[in-house]
């Protein structure tokens, strides 16, 4: 019978290999309720920023930063780093048709960061892509503030 002796260095390397294989959940703690969210997006292709204000019901005790990514793109969050109420991550959006069957966006990559407080949150995304041979940059900021309880939808 062979005996394998694991050195401390080998044990640490083995733990790191299995640790890196697990995905980090980017969800951040937040108080559930109705939030007024201001979204401001600018692009190198369109110099005028687009600002929208909407009321959003957050019905869980966590904010998922991925929920703010374009619905018509096949985007994923990668290399998530989380520390308390702050998450930073890489964004990878594939080109092609979206999961809903709508035309997709061009392939894009970028970085994002979200921070939550008890009743507020901020998310900043900066992405780069190419369309018709020209590079473009999208810079987007989402800021939300709790304004009360979600309406009872039952």
C-alpha positions, 0 to 999 in steps of 0.5 A: 500500500502506498502512502501519500504525504501532503506537504503544507504547500500542496494542501494550500495549492489544492485548496486554492484550486477548489476555491477558485472553481466556485463562483462568488455570488454578486448579490449584496444586502439591501432592505426590501421595498420600493426604490426610485432608481435613476439610470444615466447612460452615456456612450461615445457614439451618442454624446447626450446622456440618457437619463431615466427614472423608474420605481422598482420593487426589490422584494428580496433582502439582496440586490443582484447587480446582474439584474441591471445588465441589458436584457437583450444581451447575453451577459455574465458577471465574472471574476466577482470580488465581494467585500461586505456591501461592495461587489466588483466584477468583469462583464462579458456580453456575447453578441447574437440573439438574446434569450428572448429572441430579440436582436442582441447587442454587439459583443462587449466587455467591461467592469462593474461595481455596486455598493449598497447601504441599508436603503440605497444602492449605486452601480457603475458599469463601463463597457467597451465594444466594436460596431461597424469597425468602430470602438464604442464605450458605454458608461452607465450609473444606477442610483436607487433610494428606498421610498417605501414598501412595495405595493401588495400585488396579491 
